[in-house]
């Protein structure tokens, strides 16, 4: 469960917002966190058989559009340190990808690669749980 200081939308509210985007049947709805943003992910099956994921900001109720957002160096560092606690030894940007080396608190060296033209929503979804 995600705990936030601000109140979050109820699942039913998120469901209604998603159904305004795509008419159909809600297959599933889950509360997740992408980077620091609590979101509802609503899977909808439309009447013509298409499947859609609608992502909703759980604090504001706004629909999150899938778009590419450039990832800053400082956010890339923060993301790498969430993956492996420790100290950043190096960060290099090549071919639109950050390569970050972290000396972990476990004494091991960890290599983290992050797309610099990250689709924040898709990237976050791959790293949930």
Order of alpha helices (4+ residues) and beta strands (2+ residues): alpha-beta-beta-beta-beta-alpha-beta-beta-beta-alpha
